[in-house]
Amino acid sequence: MLEEIEMDGKAGQFSGNKNTFFLALRGAPSEDEEQLREGDVFAITEGVDVEAGDLVVWWTGVERTMALARVQDDFSFKAVGGFMGPPERLSAEVRGVVVGRLRHFEPGQSQEA
């Protein structure tokens, strides 16, 4: 699940941009090439051009439907991290492009990702 959050500190300086917001990943994601971890925070910018290869947040206009996907060459969505892709019967749109990922590392935790 993705939850919209407020950021402070250095990351919070981007909050002044009305087109940028933050989402936290709640729950353990499935393992995949994205290497997502519970607690990851994503900086999302709305209103930018989406390109093939971008990591995006898509939704159906309802907050609980937000999910992460990688944009494919044909501009379809490839679901990542255990999120579902948009159902064919529903109209899905890009809420924003992931422009940054923040991760808190604990001592002894692997720094790879």
N, CA, C and O atoms as CSV, one atom per row, in Angstrom:
chain,resi,resn,atom,element,x,y,z
A,1,MET,N,N,0.837,-1.170,0.000
A,1,MET,CA,C,0.000,0.000,0.000
A,1,MET,C,C,0.892,1.246,0.000
A,1,MET,O,O,1.958,1.255,0.614
A,2,LEU,N,N,0.459,2.261,-0.671
A,2,LEU,CA,C,1.145,3.543,-0.686
A,2,LEU,C,C,0.328,4.541,0.127
A,2,LEU,O,O,-0.883,4.668,-0.054
A,3,GLU,N,N,1.014,5.248,1.027
A,3,GLU,CA,C,0.348,6.209,1.895
A,3,GLU,C,C,0.998,7.575,1.718
A,3,GLU,O,O,2.218,7.701,1.818
A,4,GLU,N,N,0.193,8.591,1.456
A,4,GLU,CA,C,0.726,9.943,1.315
A,4,GLU,C,C,1.157,10.454,2.677
A,4,GLU,O,O,0.427,10.334,3.661
A,5,ILE,N,N,2.374,11.034,2.722
A,5,ILE,CA,C,2.922,11.525,3.980
A,5,ILE,C,C,3.507,12.925,3.785
A,5,ILE,O,O,3.757,13.357,2.659
A,6,GLU,N,N,3.720,13.623,4.897
A,6,GLU,CA,C,4.406,14.913,4.898
A,6,GLU,C,C,5.861,14.660,5.244
A,6,GLU,O,O,6.160,13.798,6.070
A,7,MET,N,N,6.765,15.395,4.628
A,7,MET,CA,C,8.189,15.253,4.913
A,7,MET,C,C,8.707,16.534,5.526
A,7,MET,O,O,8.209,17.625,5.252
A,8,ASP,N,N,9.735,16.375,6.376
A,8,ASP,CA,C,10.406,17.535,6.937
A,8,ASP,C,C,11.902,17.379,6.687
A,8,ASP,O,O,12.309,16.503,5.924
A,9,GLY,N,N,12.702,18.190,7.299
A,9,GLY,CA,C,14.139,18.114,7.089
A,9,GLY,C,C,14.505,18.469,5.657
A,9,GLY,O,O,13.786,19.206,4.984
A,10,LYS,N,N,15.631,17.935,5.202
A,10,LYS,CA,C,16.108,18.251,3.857
A,10,LYS,C,C,15.122,17.803,2.780
A,10,LYS,O,O,14.925,18.505,1.789
A,11,ALA,N,N,14.509,16.648,2.970
A,11,ALA,CA,C,13.544,16.172,1.974
A,11,ALA,C,C,12.339,17.096,1.897
A,11,ALA,O,O,11.738,17.254,0.834
A,12,GLY,N,N,11.989,17.702,3.016
A,12,GLY,CA,C,10.833,18.573,3.053
A,12,GLY,C,C,10.954,19.812,2.187
A,12,GLY,O,O,9.947,20.445,1.870
A,13,GLN,N,N,12.176,20.170,1.797
A,13,GLN,CA,C,12.331,21.359,0.952
A,13,GLN,C,C,11.616,21.195,-0.386
A,13,GLN,O,O,11.260,22.187,-1.022
A,14,PHE,N,N,11.403,19.962,-0.816
A,14,PHE,CA,C,10.694,19.718,-2.071
A,14,PHE,C,C,9.188,19.862,-1.896
A,14,PHE,O,O,8.452,19.980,-2.876
A,15,SER,N,N,8.731,19.852,-0.642
A,15,SER,CA,C,7.299,19.978,-0.381
A,15,SER,C,C,6.765,21.333,-0.804
A,15,SER,O,O,5.566,21.485,-1.034
A,16,GLY,N,N,7.642,22.315,-0.909
A,16,GLY,CA,C,7.211,23.638,-1.350
A,16,GLY,C,C,6.778,23.646,-2.800
A,16,GLY,O,O,6.077,24.561,-3.232
A,17,ASN,N,N,7.186,22.638,-3.561
A,17,ASN,CA,C,6.777,22.510,-4.955
A,17,ASN,C,C,5.380,21.893,-4.962
A,17,ASN,O,O,5.210,20.740,-4.569
A,18,LYS,N,N,4.398,22.643,-5.401
A,18,LYS,CA,C,3.015,22.148,-5.351
A,18,LYS,C,C,2.802,20.900,-6.198
A,18,LYS,O,O,1.782,20.228,-6.045
A,19,ASN,N,N,3.740,20.570,-7.088
A,19,ASN,CA,C,3.601,19.389,-7.937
A,19,ASN,C,C,4.317,18.164,-7.388
A,19,ASN,O,O,4.272,17.097,-8.000
A,20,THR,N,N,4.985,18.305,-6.230
A,20,THR,CA,C,5.712,17.178,-5.653
A,20,THR,C,C,5.087,16.786,-4.317
A,20,THR,O,O,4.779,17.644,-3.490
A,21,PHE,N,N,4.904,15.488,-4.118
A,21,PHE,CA,C,4.391,14.964,-2.864
A,21,PHE,C,C,5.131,13.673,-2.554
A,21,PHE,O,O,5.899,13.183,-3.382
A,22,PHE,N,N,4.907,13.117,-1.364
A,22,PHE,CA,C,5.635,11.942,-0.916
A,22,PHE,C,C,4.685,10.810,-0.578
A,22,PHE,O,O,3.616,11.023,-0.007
A,23,LEU,N,N,5.096,9.593,-0.943
A,23,LEU,CA,C,4.346,8.387,-0.615
A,23,LEU,C,C,5.274,7.419,0.098
A,23,LEU,O,O,6.420,7.234,-0.312
A,24,ALA,N,N,4.777,6.798,1.170
A,24,ALA,CA,C,5.532,5.778,1.895
A,24,ALA,C,C,4.966,4.410,1.550
A,24,ALA,O,O,3.753,4.237,1.428
A,25,LEU,N,N,5.854,3.450,1.397
A,25,LEU,CA,C,5.452,2.076,1.109
A,25,LEU,C,C,5.171,1.370,2.424
A,25,LEU,O,O,6.063,1.214,3.257
A,26,ARG,N,N,3.937,0.947,2.606
A,26,ARG,CA,C,3.515,0.247,3.815
A,26,ARG,C,C,3.280,-1.219,3.468
A,26,ARG,O,O,2.622,-1.525,2.475
A,27,GLY,N,N,3.808,-2.108,4.270
A,27,GLY,CA,C,3.694,-3.537,4.011
A,27,GLY,C,C,4.894,-4.012,3.217
A,27,GLY,O,O,5.515,-3.244,2.482
A,28,ALA,N,N,5.210,-5.276,3.373
A,28,ALA,CA,C,6.376,-5.852,2.705
A,28,ALA,C,C,6.059,-6.131,1.238
A,28,ALA,O,O,5.136,-6.888,0.936
A,29,PRO,N,N,6.814,-5.528,0.329
A,29,PRO,CA,C,6.575,-5.773,-1.097
A,29,PRO,C,C,7.145,-7.119,-1.528
A,29,PRO,O,O,7.996,-7.692,-0.848
A,30,SER,N,N,6.671,-7.610,-2.656
A,30,SER,CA,C,7.243,-8.822,-3.243
A,30,SER,C,C,8.619,-8.487,-3.796
A,30,SER,O,O,8.871,-7.359,-4.219
A,31,GLU,N,N,9.497,-9.465,-3.789
A,31,GLU,CA,C,10.835,-9.239,-4.332
A,31,GLU,C,C,10.768,-9.172,-5.844
A,31,GLU,O,O,10.133,-10.008,-6.487
A,32,ASP,N,N,11.424,-8.176,-6.404
A,32,ASP,CA,C,11.538,-8.054,-7.851
A,32,ASP,C,C,12.735,-7.173,-8.164
A,32,ASP,O,O,13.496,-6.815,-7.265
A,33,GLU,N,N,12.905,-6.827,-9.412
A,33,GLU,CA,C,14.085,-6.057,-9.831
A,33,GLU,C,C,14.107,-4.636,-9.271
A,33,GLU,O,O,15.143,-3.975,-9.344
A,34,GLU,N,N,13.010,-4.149,-8.720
A,34,GLU,CA,C,12.963,-2.793,-8.166
A,34,GLU,C,C,13.599,-2.711,-6.779
A,34,GLU,O,O,13.950,-1.620,-6.332
A,35,GLN,N,N,13.754,-3.838,-6.094
A,35,GLN,CA,C,14.342,-3.900,-4.755
A,35,GLN,C,C,13.652,-2.971,-3.770
A,35,GLN,O,O,14.307,-2.274,-2.996
A,36,LEU,N,N,12.332,-2.966,-3.805
A,36,LEU,CA,C,11.542,-2.144,-2.892
A,36,LEU,C,C,11.592,-2.739,-1.496
A,36,LEU,O,O,11.690,-3.954,-1.329
A,37,ARG,N,N,11.525,-1.865,-0.493
A,37,ARG,CA,C,11.496,-2.298,0.902
A,37,ARG,C,C,10.405,-1.542,1.644
A,37,ARG,O,O,10.101,-0.389,1.337
A,38,GLU,N,N,9.819,-2.224,2.635
A,38,GLU,CA,C,8.837,-1.560,3.474
A,38,GLU,C,C,9.475,-0.315,4.089
A,38,GLU,O,O,10.607,-0.366,4.569
A,39,GLY,N,N,8.756,0.783,4.075
A,39,GLY,CA,C,9.263,2.029,4.629
A,39,GLY,C,C,9.912,2.942,3.610
A,39,GLY,O,O,10.185,4.104,3.913
A,40,ASP,N,N,10.169,2.441,2.394
A,40,ASP,CA,C,10.707,3.325,1.355
A,40,ASP,C,C,9.762,4.504,1.179
A,40,ASP,O,O,8.542,4.352,1.238
A,41,VAL,N,N,10.342,5.684,0.961
A,41,VAL,CA,C,9.562,6.886,0.704
A,41,VAL,C,C,9.895,7.363,-0.700
A,41,VAL,O,O,11.065,7.475,-1.067
A,42,PHE,N,N,8.868,7.642,-1.475
A,42,PHE,CA,C,9.035,8.061,-2.860
A,42,PHE,C,C,8.627,9.519,-3.014
A,42,PHE,O,O,7.575,9.935,-2.529
A,43,ALA,N,N,9.471,10.289,-3.695
A,43,ALA,CA,C,9.113,11.647,-4.088
A,43,ALA,C,C,8.445,11.525,-5.448
A,43,ALA,O,O,9.023,10.969,-6.382
A,44,ILE,N,N,7.243,12.039,-5.558
A,44,ILE,CA,C,6.439,11.927,-6.772
A,44,ILE,C,C,6.179,13.325,-7.315
A,44,ILE,O,O,5.784,14.224,-6.572
A,45,THR,N,N,6.402,13.503,-8.609
A,45,THR,CA,C,6.092,14.782,-9.236
A,45,THR,C,C,4.972,14.581,-10.248
A,45,THR,O,O,5.038,13.707,-11.112
A,46,GLU,N,N,3.948,15.408,-10.120
A,46,GLU,CA,C,2.811,15.368,-11.040
A,46,GLU,C,C,3.069,16.313,-12.203
A,46,GLU,O,O,3.832,17.272,-12.085
A,47,GLY,N,N,2.428,16.032,-13.318
A,47,GLY,CA,C,2.438,16.960,-14.436
A,47,GLY,C,C,3.714,16.973,-15.258
A,47,GLY,O,O,3.974,17.942,-15.971
A,48,VAL,N,N,4.516,15.918,-15.175
A,48,VAL,CA,C,5.712,15.833,-16.008
A,48,VAL,C,C,5.481,14.780,-17.087
A,48,VAL,O,O,4.646,13.890,-16.926
A,49,ASP,N,N,6.217,14.884,-18.177
A,49,ASP,CA,C,6.082,13.907,-19.253
A,49,ASP,C,C,6.526,12.533,-18.781
A,49,ASP,O,O,7.566,12.388,-18.139
A,50,VAL,N,N,5.730,11.533,-19.106
A,50,VAL,CA,C,6.051,10.155,-18.772
A,50,VAL,C,C,6.764,9.535,-19.955
A,50,VAL,O,O,6.327,9.665,-21.098
A,51,GLU,N,N,7.875,8.852,-19.669
A,51,GLU,CA,C,8.647,8.197,-20.718
A,51,GLU,C,C,8.770,6.714,-20.416
A,51,GLU,O,O,8.652,6.293,-19.265
A,52,ALA,N,N,9.007,5.929,-21.450
A,52,ALA,CA,C,9.244,4.500,-21.268
A,52,ALA,C,C,10.409,4.331,-20.305
A,52,ALA,O,O,11.424,5.018,-20.422
A,53,GLY,N,N,10.261,3.419,-19.358
A,53,GLY,CA,C,11.288,3.165,-18.364
A,53,GLY,C,C,11.047,3.869,-17.042
A,53,GLY,O,O,11.663,3.513,-16.038
A,54,ASP,N,N,10.152,4.874,-17.018
A,54,ASP,CA,C,9.877,5.592,-15.782
A,54,ASP,C,C,9.148,4.707,-14.783
A,54,ASP,O,O,8.334,3.862,-15.158
A,55,LEU,N,N,9.454,4.915,-13.499
A,55,LEU,CA,C,8.679,4.326,-12.419
A,55,LEU,C,C,7.597,5.344,-12.086
A,55,LEU,O,O,7.896,6.504,-11.804
A,56,VAL,N,N,6.350,4.914,-12.119
A,56,VAL,CA,C,5.228,5.836,-11.924
A,56,VAL,C,C,4.271,5.316,-10.861
A,56,VAL,O,O,4.281,4.139,-10.500
A,57,VAL,N,N,3.452,6.228,-10.378
A,57,VAL,CA,C,2.319,5.870,-9.532
A,57,VAL,C,C,1.084,6.023,-10.410
A,57,VAL,O,O,0.813,7.102,-10.936
A,58,TRP,N,N,0.344,4.939,-10.561
A,58,TRP,CA,C,-0.907,5.007,-11.319
A,58,TRP,C,C,-2.051,4.860,-10.327
A,58,TRP,O,O,-1.876,4.359,-9.217
A,59,TRP,N,N,-3.211,5.303,-10.748
A,59,TRP,CA,C,-4.406,5.168,-9.925
A,59,TRP,C,C,-5.643,5.333,-10.767
A,59,TRP,O,O,-5.563,5.671,-11.948
A,60,THR,N,N,-6.794,5.094,-10.158
A,60,THR,CA,C,-8.070,5.246,-10.850
A,60,THR,C,C,-8.807,6.484,-10.354
A,60,THR,O,O,-9.994,6.660,-10.632
A,61,GLY,N,N,-8.100,7.342,-9.618
A,61,GLY,CA,C,-8.712,8.536,-9.049
A,61,GLY,C,C,-9.078,8.372,-7.588
A,61,GLY,O,O,-9.525,9.325,-6.950
A,62,VAL,N,N,-8.894,7.184,-7.053
A,62,VAL,CA,C,-9.181,6.890,-5.653
A,62,VAL,C,C,-7.864,6.540,-4.977
A,62,VAL,O,O,-7.120,5.695,-5.474
A,63,GLU,N,N,-7.560,7.190,-3.829
A,63,GLU,CA,C,-6.260,7.023,-3.181
A,63,GLU,C,C,-5.891,5.570,-2.925
A,63,GLU,O,O,-4.739,5.190,-3.137
A,64,ARG,N,N,-6.820,4.755,-2.480
A,64,ARG,CA,C,-6.466,3.371,-2.150
A,64,ARG,C,C,-6.129,2.524,-3.376
A,64,ARG,O,O,-5.694,1.382,-3.227
A,65,THR,N,N,-6.320,3.059,-4.587
A,65,THR,CA,C,-5.970,2.304,-5.788
A,65,THR,C,C,-4.564,2.633,-6.289
A,65,THR,O,O,-4.137,2.088,-7.306
A,66,MET,N,N,-3.836,3.515,-5.595
A,66,MET,CA,C,-2.496,3.886,-6.063
A,66,MET,C,C,-1.579,2.669,-6.053
A,66,MET,O,O,-1.596,1.868,-5.119
A,67,ALA,N,N,-0.782,2.545,-7.105
A,67,ALA,CA,C,0.152,1.437,-7.224
A,67,ALA,C,C,1.361,1.888,-8.034
A,67,ALA,O,O,1.293,2.852,-8.797
A,68,LEU,N,N,2.459,1.180,-7.855
A,68,LEU,CA,C,3.679,1.465,-8.606
A,68,LEU,C,C,3.752,0.586,-9.834
A,68,LEU,O,O,3.332,-0.571,-9.809
A,69,ALA,N,N,4.288,1.142,-10.914
A,69,ALA,CA,C,4.480,0.378,-12.145
A,69,ALA,C,C,5.629,0.991,-12.933
A,69,ALA,O,O,5.947,2.170,-12.783
A,70,ARG,N,N,6.229,0.186,-13.756
A,70,ARG,CA,C,7.269,0.641,-14.678
A,70,ARG,C,C,6.608,0.805,-16.036
A,70,ARG,O,O,5.883,-0.086,-16.477
A,71,VAL,N,N,6.844,1.928,-16.709
A,71,VAL,CA,C,6.252,2.192,-18.018
A,71,VAL,C,C,7.063,1.439,-19.078
A,71,VAL,O,O,8.282,1.582,-19.163
A,72,GLN,N,N,6.369,0.644,-19.873
A,72,GLN,CA,C,6.998,-0.159,-20.917
A,72,GLN,C,C,7.135,0.651,-22.214
A,72,GLN,O,O,6.600,1.754,-22.323
A,73,ASP,N,N,7.854,0.096,-23.190
A,73,ASP,CA,C,8.059,0.789,-24.470
A,73,ASP,C,C,6.752,1.137,-25.176
A,73,ASP,O,O,6.674,2.140,-25.885
A,74,ASP,N,N,5.716,0.299,-24.980
A,74,ASP,CA,C,4.421,0.567,-25.614
A,74,ASP,C,C,3.513,1.412,-24.714
A,74,ASP,O,O,2.324,1.565,-24.992
A,75,PHE,N,N,4.083,1.958,-23.633
A,75,PHE,CA,C,3.402,2.792,-22.644
A,75,PHE,C,C,2.356,2.050,-21.825
A,75,PHE,O,O,1.480,2.668,-21.219
A,76,SER,N,N,2.448,0.724,-21.807
A,76,SER,CA,C,1.636,-0.048,-20.869
A,76,SER,C,C,2.372,-0.056,-19.535
A,76,SER,O,O,3.548,0.300,-19.465
A,77,PHE,N,N,1.674,-0.466,-18.475
A,77,PHE,CA,C,2.263,-0.515,-17.143
A,77,PHE,C,C,2.678,-1.940,-16.804
A,77,PHE,O,O,1.904,-2.878,-16.995
A,78,LYS,N,N,3.903,-2.105,-16.299
A,78,LYS,CA,C,4.363,-3.388,-15.766
A,78,LYS,C,C,4.360,-3.247,-14.252
A,78,LYS,O,O,5.117,-2.450,-13.697
A,79,ALA,N,N,3.509,-4.020,-13.581
A,79,ALA,CA,C,3.399,-3.955,-12.132
A,79,ALA,C,C,4.728,-4.319,-11.484
A,79,ALA,O,O,5.451,-5.178,-11.990
A,80,VAL,N,N,5.054,-3.671,-10.366
A,80,VAL,CA,C,6.290,-3.952,-9.631
A,80,VAL,C,C,5.987,-4.130,-8.148
A,80,VAL,O,O,4.956,-3.669,-7.658
A,81,GLY,N,N,6.888,-4.798,-7.440
A,81,GLY,CA,C,6.820,-4.907,-5.987
A,81,GLY,C,C,5.579,-5.575,-5.438
A,81,GLY,O,O,5.221,-5.351,-4.281
A,82,GLY,N,N,4.916,-6.388,-6.237
A,82,GLY,CA,C,3.704,-7.051,-5.780
A,82,GLY,C,C,2.439,-6.248,-5.999
A,82,GLY,O,O,1.340,-6.731,-5.725
A,83,PHE,N,N,2.582,-5.019,-6.493
A,83,PHE,CA,C,1.389,-4.245,-6.835
A,83,PHE,C,C,0.749,-4.859,-8.071
A,83,PHE,O,O,1.431,-5.458,-8.902
A,84,MET,N,N,-0.530,-4.710,-8.183
A,84,MET,CA,C,-1.248,-5.193,-9.362
A,84,MET,C,C,-1.176,-4.141,-10.456
A,84,MET,O,O,-1.054,-2.947,-10.185
A,85,GLY,N,N,-1.253,-4.604,-11.694
A,85,GLY,CA,C,-1.381,-3.683,-12.812
A,85,GLY,C,C,-2.820,-3.219,-12.898
A,85,GLY,O,O,-3.706,-3.824,-12.293
A,86,PRO,N,N,-3.062,-2.159,-13.638
A,86,PRO,CA,C,-4.445,-1.672,-13.737
A,86,PRO,C,C,-5.343,-2.675,-14.448
A,86,PRO,O,O,-4.964,-3.237,-15.475
A,87,PRO,N,N,-6.535,-2.898,-13.900
A,87,PRO,CA,C,-7.490,-3.793,-14.569
A,87,PRO,C,C,-7.893,-3.205,-15.916
A,87,PRO,O,O,-8.040,-1.991,-16.051
A,88,GLU,N,N,-8.066,-4.051,-16.890
A,88,GLU,CA,C,-8.413,-3.594,-18.241
A,88,GLU,C,C,-9.746,-2.855,-18.279
A,88,GLU,O,O,-9.942,-1.969,-19.111
A,89,ARG,N,N,-10.653,-3.211,-17.392
A,89,ARG,CA,C,-11.992,-2.610,-17.427
A,89,ARG,C,C,-12.034,-1.225,-16.791
A,89,ARG,O,O,-13.018,-0.503,-16.954
A,90,LEU,N,N,-10.970,-0.840,-16.062
A,90,LEU,CA,C,-10.942,0.465,-15.419
A,90,LEU,C,C,-9.968,1.400,-16.124
A,90,LEU,O,O,-8.947,0.967,-16.657
A,91,SER,N,N,-10.290,2.647,-16.118
A,91,SER,CA,C,-9.419,3.655,-16.693
A,91,SER,C,C,-8.387,4.064,-15.643
A,91,SER,O,O,-8.734,4.620,-14.601
A,92,ALA,N,N,-7.124,3.784,-15.927
A,92,ALA,CA,C,-6.049,4.147,-15.005
A,92,ALA,C,C,-5.262,5.306,-15.601
A,92,ALA,O,O,-5.091,5.406,-16.816
A,93,GLU,N,N,-4.788,6.174,-14.721
A,93,GLU,CA,C,-3.990,7.294,-15.184
A,93,GLU,C,C,-2.759,7.428,-14.298
A,93,GLU,O,O,-2.734,6.941,-13.167
A,94,VAL,N,N,-1.759,8.082,-14.821
A,94,VAL,CA,C,-0.540,8.318,-14.059
A,94,VAL,C,C,-0.793,9.476,-13.104
A,94,VAL,O,O,-1.164,10.573,-13.521
A,95,ARG,N,N,-0.590,9.217,-11.831
A,95,ARG,CA,C,-0.707,10.291,-10.840
A,95,ARG,C,C,0.582,11.098,-10.803
A,95,ARG,O,O,0.552,12.309,-10.585
A,96,GLY,N,N,1.720,10.430,-11.015
A,96,GLY,CA,C,2.989,11.133,-11.023
A,96,GLY,C,C,4.147,10.195,-11.295
A,96,GLY,O,O,4.002,8.973,-11.267
A,97,VAL,N,N,5.301,10.791,-11.559
A,97,VAL,CA,C,6.532,10.048,-11.837
A,97,VAL,C,C,7.389,10.049,-10.574
A,97,VAL,O,O,7.531,11.077,-9.910
A,98,VAL,N,N,7.957,8.894,-10.249
A,98,VAL,CA,C,8.868,8.800,-9.110
A,98,VAL,C,C,10.168,9.505,-9.496
A,98,VAL,O,O,10.853,9.102,-10.437
A,99,VAL,N,N,10.492,10.557,-8.757
A,99,VAL,CA,C,11.706,11.328,-9.047
A,99,VAL,C,C,12.781,11.116,-7.985
A,99,VAL,O,O,13.893,11.627,-8.110
A,100,GLY,N,N,12.444,10.360,-6.939
A,100,GLY,CA,C,13.420,10.054,-5.907
A,100,GLY,C,C,12.896,9.007,-4.959
A,100,GLY,O,O,11.690,8.870,-4.758
A,101,ARG,N,N,13.835,8.259,-4.373
A,101,ARG,CA,C,13.478,7.242,-3.381
A,101,ARG,C,C,14.364,7.449,-2.170
A,101,ARG,O,O,15.584,7.546,-2.295
A,102,LEU,N,N,13.753,7.518,-0.998
A,102,LEU,CA,C,14.473,7.683,0.257
A,102,LEU,C,C,14.337,6.402,1.059
A,102,LEU,O,O,13.262,5.806,1.132
A,103,ARG,N,N,15.445,5.990,1.658
A,103,ARG,CA,C,15.435,4.761,2.450
A,103,ARG,C,C,16.276,4.988,3.688
A,103,ARG,O,O,17.398,5.488,3.607
A,104,HIS,N,N,15.727,4.618,4.839
A,104,HIS,CA,C,16.453,4.722,6.102
A,104,HIS,C,C,17.206,3.414,6.315
A,104,HIS,O,O,16.612,2.336,6.296
A,105,PHE,N,N,18.505,3.516,6.515
A,105,PHE,CA,C,19.315,2.325,6.748
A,105,PHE,C,C,19.604,2.168,8.228
A,105,PHE,O,O,19.967,3.127,8.909
A,106,GLU,N,N,19.442,0.967,8.708
A,106,GLU,CA,C,19.771,0.619,10.080
A,106,GLU,C,C,21.194,0.099,10.102
A,106,GLU,O,O,21.651,-0.477,9.115
A,107,PRO,N,N,21.915,0.289,11.219
A,107,PRO,CA,C,23.260,-0.280,11.319
A,107,PRO,C,C,23.229,-1.783,11.062
A,107,PRO,O,O,22.377,-2.494,11.594
A,108,GLY,N,N,24.152,-2.252,10.256
A,108,GLY,CA,C,24.217,-3.665,9.928
A,108,GLY,C,C,23.349,-4.075,8.765
A,108,GLY,O,O,23.425,-5.217,8.313
A,109,GLN,N,N,22.518,-3.166,8.263
A,109,GLN,CA,C,21.638,-3.472,7.134
A,109,GLN,C,C,22.432,-3.290,5.848
A,109,GLN,O,O,23.252,-2.378,5.745
A,110,SER,N,N,22.191,-4.147,4.877
A,110,SER,CA,C,22.873,-4.059,3.592
A,110,SER,C,C,22.603,-2.696,2.952
A,110,SER,O,O,21.477,-2.201,2.998
A,111,GLN,N,N,23.618,-2.100,2.364
A,111,GLN,CA,C,23.477,-0.803,1.721
A,111,GLN,C,C,23.145,-0.939,0.233
A,111,GLN,O,O,23.075,0.070,-0.468
A,112,GLU,N,N,22.943,-2.150,-0.258
A,112,GLU,CA,C,22.627,-2.348,-1.669
A,112,GLU,C,C,21.189,-1.957,-1.941
A,112,GLU,O,O,20.313,-2.153,-1.099
A,113,ALA,N,N,20.950,-1.407,-3.110
A,113,ALA,CA,C,19.603,-1.123,-3.608
A,113,ALA,C,C,19.593,0.048,-4.490
A,113,ALA,O,O,18.539,0.429,-4.999
